Amino acid sequence: MKPTWWHISLTIMGVACGVLISWLYLTQSTLRAEESTAPNARLIALINHLEEQTQVMENRLVSLRKELEGKQQRQTGGEYRVTALEAELRMLEAQAGLREVAGPGVVITLDDNNSGALSAQQANPGFYQPDNFLIHDKNILYLVNELKRAGAEAIAVNNQRIVPSSTIRCVGTVILVNSARLAPVYEIKAVGDPEALEKAIANGEEFPYLKAKEFPVKITRVNDMLIPAYKGGFDTDHLQPAA
Amino acid sequence: MTKGLSLMAVSLALGLLLTVQFQTQQHLANSLEAQSTNNLVTMWQDLNERKAQLEKEVTNLQANLTELDQQSSLGRSNFETLSKNTARLKMVTGDAPVKGPGVSVTITGESSLLYYDIVDLINELWVSGAEAIAINGQRVTLGTAIGEQPGPNSTTVITVDGKPLLSPYIIEAIGDPAALEKGLTMQGGIIYNLNTLYSIYPEVHQRVLITLPGAGPLSWRYARVRE
């Protein structure tokens, strides 16, 4: 009997089904194994609790900053040196990341290479390296540096504002920006000259590299967008003004 | 024809299932459940530090508010509070010069250091609690970018904001000296990696007093401050 398109597609689907079912089984069994590790469960509960607490405090900080701003304005009283200082303070707050800013720029989106991971796993399960198909903290760190090189003025990663002391790193497979956990899809917004930013990133190092490795990456020019304010604090315990 | 239709329906269902499974898998990789105990402990410590930082900032803002209320009840203007806040933010943004204890990281000789290593070192210093940083006397601000450009004899030269960086590279950071040193030199940390992977041996020294220059005010052309 000659194989027809019908036989071929049926075979392909049968194989795909088999792979999918075994994979589902594997995922489920890892899930079950993880649930049973008691010390981690306690740590996870602690982390979740701390994340809630810090979020509450962040919101408290935001409302305190608003209250302070309102009081400062009411007490200006038209005094010239005060009005001038207030304008300076507003700009400093924006540049420290404490105020929302708007402007033109670019949005870069990055996602893990899921389809690449799937075909690699199917083609050669023994050599499958999940790490090769994930976006890493360094990809984001270096892209942010490239954006700064191209003159970006305000940047946010998944709505976490980049401030002078921002950190971008990973713990395990989780990317942290300003100590907040991020999940894919990663979205980097940068305000600046849209053409200059797009050109620099598209012809830069990180973006073409990820593209060549078939990660779903995209850069879009935007006429106007908002970059949210930083909700955290600044450490200044060891800092003193120097002349 | 019915064969074709049913095949299409089954393919569709299969595709849908695959997508769902992929999302589960992706979610799993990013979930706390998928992390090792060590990594969870790191995250927990990090969150504790963040909480302490937020608590300090709340206290600071509350003191600010009390001060404003007092000034207002005395009929005085808020000039003093404003200048205090302005001075603090100028230290944070890198506008004003600052001094304090900290560490210096020195990299000498014909090392194979790449500009990425400087980006990593700066990031690692902020992670370890740095409050202000300068590279060869150039203050790191919001916009500071590290790069490279062609040098003599087909070499490349590391740049900071487009200016060539000359050897020795000296990165200075203000903060808790012991915490900064530990953050850089711990087992498996950045200095360890530079030593073992690239034979680069940065020297880290605790310093009692470091003075870092100010970068002056930044000017923005595209970003507008929202009211």
HADDOCK unambig.tbl for C-alpha pairs under 7 A between the chains (distance, minus, plus):
assign (segid A and resid 24 and name CA) (segid B and resid 21 and name CA) 6.98 0.50 0.50
assign (segid A and resid 34 and name CA) (segid B and resid 33 and name CA) 6.32 0.50 0.50
assign (segid A and resid 40 and name CA) (segid B and resid 37 and name CA) 5.98 0.50 0.50
assign (segid A and resid 43 and name CA) (segid B and resid 40 and name CA) 6.61 0.50 0.50
assign (segid A and resid 44 and name CA) (segid B and resid 32 and name CA) 6.52 0.50 0.50
assign (segid A and resid 47 and name CA) (segid B and resid 44 and name CA) 5.61 0.50 0.50
assign (segid A and resid 50 and name CA) (segid B and resid 47 and name CA) 6.52 0.50 0.50
assign (segid A and resid 54 and name CA) (segid B and resid 51 and name CA) 5.69 0.50 0.50
assign (segid A and resid 57 and name CA) (segid B and resid 54 and name CA) 6.62 0.50 0.50
assign (segid A and resid 61 and name CA) (segid B and resid 58 and name CA) 5.99 0.50 0.50
assign (segid A and resid 64 and name CA) (segid B and resid 61 and name CA) 6.73 0.50 0.50
assign (segid A and resid 68 and name CA) (segid B and resid 65 and name CA) 6.06 0.50 0.50
assign (segid A and resid 72 and name CA) (segid B and resid 78 and name CA) 6.70 0.50 0.50
assign (segid A and resid 75 and name CA) (segid B and resid 77 and name CA) 6.14 0.50 0.50
assign (segid A and resid 75 and name CA) (segid B and resid 78 and name CA) 6.22 0.50 0.50
assign (segid A and resid 76 and name CA) (segid B and resid 77 and name CA) 6.40 0.50 0.50
assign (segid A and resid 76 and name CA) (segid B and resid 78 and name CA) 6.57 0.50 0.50
assign (segid A and resid 82 and name CA) (segid B and resid 79 and name CA) 5.64 0.50 0.50
assign (segid A and resid 85 and name CA) (segid B and resid 82 and name CA) 6.98 0.50 0.50
assign (segid A and resid 89 and name CA) (segid B and resid 86 and name CA) 5.47 0.50 0.50
assign (segid A and resid 92 and name CA) (segid B and resid 89 and name CA) 6.39 0.50 0.50
assign (segid A and resid 94 and name CA) (segid B and resid 225 and name CA) 6.31 0.50 0.50
assign (segid A and resid 95 and name CA) (segid B and resid 93 and name CA) 6.98 0.50 0.50
assign (segid A and resid 96 and name CA) (segid B and resid 89 and name CA) 6.98 0.50 0.50
assign (segid A and resid 96 and name CA) (segid B and resid 92 and name CA) 6.94 0.50 0.50
assign (segid A and resid 96 and name CA) (segid B and resid 93 and name CA) 5.58 0.50 0.50
assign (segid A and resid 99 and name CA) (segid B and resid 225 and name CA) 6.90 0.50 0.50
assign (segid A and resid 99 and name CA) (segid B and resid 226 and name CA) 6.98 0.50 0.50
assign (segid A and resid 100 and name CA) (segid B and resid 225 and name CA) 6.57 0.50 0.50
assign (segid A and resid 100 and name CA) (segid B and resid 226 and name CA) 5.69 0.50 0.50
assign (segid A and resid 101 and name CA) (segid B and resid 223 and name CA) 6.09 0.50 0.50
assign (segid A and resid 101 and name CA) (segid B and resid 224 and name CA) 5.40 0.50 0.50
assign (segid A and resid 101 and name CA) (segid B and resid 225 and name CA) 4.68 0.50 0.50
assign (segid A and resid 101 and name CA) (segid B and resid 226 and name CA) 5.27 0.50 0.50
assign (segid A and resid 102 and name CA) (segid B and resid 223 and name CA) 5.59 0.50 0.50
assign (segid A and resid 102 and name CA) (segid B and resid 224 and name CA) 5.14 0.50 0.50
assign (segid A and resid 102 and name CA) (segid B and resid 225 and name CA) 6.58 0.50 0.50
assign (segid A and resid 102 and name CA) (segid B and resid 226 and name CA) 6.64 0.50 0.50
assign (segid A and resid 103 and name CA) (segid B and resid 222 and name CA) 5.71 0.50 0.50
assign (segid A and resid 103 and name CA) (segid B and resid 223 and name CA) 4.84 0.50 0.50
assign (segid A and resid 103 and name CA) (segid B and resid 224 and name CA) 6.04 0.50 0.50
assign (segid A and resid 104 and name CA) (segid B and resid 222 and name CA) 6.66 0.50 0.50
assign (segid A and resid 145 and name CA) (segid B and resid 145 and name CA) 5.54 0.50 0.50
assign (segid A and resid 145 and name CA) (segid B and resid 146 and name CA) 6.78 0.50 0.50
assign (segid A and resid 148 and name CA) (segid B and resid 143 and name CA) 5.56 0.50 0.50
assign (segid A and resid 148 and name CA) (segid B and resid 144 and name CA) 6.68 0.50 0.50
assign (segid A and resid 148 and name CA) (segid B and resid 145 and name CA) 5.38 0.50 0.50
assign (segid A and resid 149 and name CA) (segid B and resid 145 and name CA) 5.05 0.50 0.50
assign (segid A and resid 153 and name CA) (segid B and resid 143 and name CA) 6.77 0.50 0.50
assign (segid A and resid 153 and name CA) (segid B and resid 220 and name CA) 6.62 0.50 0.50
assign (segid A and resid 153 and name CA) (segid B and resid 223 and name CA) 6.46 0.50 0.50
assign (segid A and resid 154 and name CA) (segid B and resid 223 and name CA) 6.95 0.50 0.50
assign (segid A and resid 163 and name CA) (segid B and resid 142 and name CA) 6.12 0.50 0.50
assign (segid A and resid 164 and name CA) (segid B and resid 93 and name CA) 6.27 0.50 0.50
assign (segid A and resid 164 and name CA) (segid B and resid 141 and name CA) 5.59 0.50 0.50
assign (segid A and resid 164 and name CA) (segid B and resid 142 and name CA) 4.23 0.50 0.50
assign (segid A and resid 165 and name CA) (segid B and resid 126 and name CA) 5.74 0.50 0.50
assign (segid A and resid 167 and name CA) (segid B and resid 123 and name CA) 5.74 0.50 0.50
assign (segid A and resid 167 and name CA) (segid B and resid 126 and name CA) 6.30 0.50 0.50
assign (segid A and resid 167 and name CA) (segid B and resid 127 and name CA) 5.97 0.50 0.50
assign (segid A and resid 171 and name CA) (segid B and resid 39 and name CA) 5.71 0.50 0.50
assign (segid A and resid 172 and name CA) (segid B and resid 35 and name CA) 5.88 0.50 0.50
assign (segid A and resid 172 and name CA) (segid B and resid 39 and name CA) 5.79 0.50 0.50
assign (segid A and resid 173 and name CA) (segid B and resid 29 and name CA) 6.42 0.50 0.50
assign (segid A and resid 173 and name CA) (segid B and resid 30 and name CA) 6.08 0.50 0.50
assign (segid A and resid 174 and name CA) (segid B and resid 30 and name CA) 5.35 0.50 0.50
assign (segid A and resid 183 and name CA) (segid B and resid 30 and name CA) 6.54 0.50 0.50
assign (segid A and resid 191 and name CA) (segid B and resid 222 and name CA) 6.65 0.50 0.50
assign (segid A and resid 191 and name CA) (segid B and resid 223 and name CA) 6.15 0.50 0.50
assign (segid A and resid 192 and name CA) (segid B and resid 222 and name CA) 5.28 0.50 0.50
assign (segid A and resid 192 and name CA) (segid B and resid 223 and name CA) 6.89 0.50 0.50
assign (segid A and resid 193 and name CA) (segid B and resid 222 and name CA) 6.90 0.50 0.50
assign (segid A and resid 232 and name CA) (segid B and resid 54 and name CA) 6.36 0.50 0.50
assign (segid A and resid 233 and name CA) (segid B and resid 53 and name CA) 6.19 0.50 0.50
assign (segid A and resid 233 and name CA) (segid B and resid 54 and name CA) 5.59 0.50 0.50
assign (segid A and resid 233 and name CA) (segid B and resid 57 and name CA) 5.58 0.50 0.50
assign (segid A and resid 235 and name CA) (segid B and resid 53 and name CA) 6.78 0.50 0.50
assign (segid A and resid 235 and name CA) (segid B and resid 131 and name CA) 5.93 0.50 0.50
assign (segid A and resid 236 and name CA) (segid B and resid 131 and name CA) 6.04 0.50 0.50
assign (segid A and resid 238 and name CA) (segid B and resid 100 and name CA) 5.59 0.50 0.50
assign (segid A and resid 238 and name CA) (segid B and resid 101 and name CA) 6.64 0.50 0.50
assign (segid A and resid 238 and name CA) (segid B and resid 174 and name CA) 6.77 0.50 0.50
assign (segid A and resid 238 and name CA) (segid B and resid 175 and name CA) 5.39 0.50 0.50
assign (segid A and resid 239 and name CA) (segid B and resid 98 and name CA) 6.26 0.50 0.50
assign (segid A and resid 239 and name CA) (segid B and resid 99 and name CA) 5.94 0.50 0.50
assign (segid A and resid 239 and name CA) (segid B and resid 100 and name CA) 5.37 0.50 0.50
assign (segid A and resid 239 and name CA) (segid B and resid 131 and name CA) 6.99 0.50 0.50
assign (segid A and resid 240 and name CA) (segid B and resid 98 and name CA) 5.47 0.50 0.50
assign (segid A and resid 240 and name CA) (segid B and resid 99 and name CA) 5.26 0.50 0.50
assign (segid A and resid 240 and name CA) (segid B and resid 100 and name CA) 6.16 0.50 0.50
assign (segid A and resid 241 and name CA) (segid B and resid 97 and name CA) 6.14 0.50 0.50
assign (segid A and resid 241 and name CA) (segid B and resid 98 and name CA) 4.51 0.50 0.50
assign (segid A and resid 241 and name CA) (segid B and resid 99 and name CA) 6.19 0.50 0.50
assign (segid A and resid 242 and name CA) (segid B and resid 97 and name CA) 5.19 0.50 0.50
assign (segid A and resid 242 and name CA) (segid B and resid 98 and name CA) 4.54 0.50 0.50
assign (segid A and resid 242 and name CA) (segid B and resid 99 and name CA) 5.48 0.50 0.50
assign (segid A and resid 243 and name CA) (segid B and resid 97 and name CA) 6.74 0.50 0.50
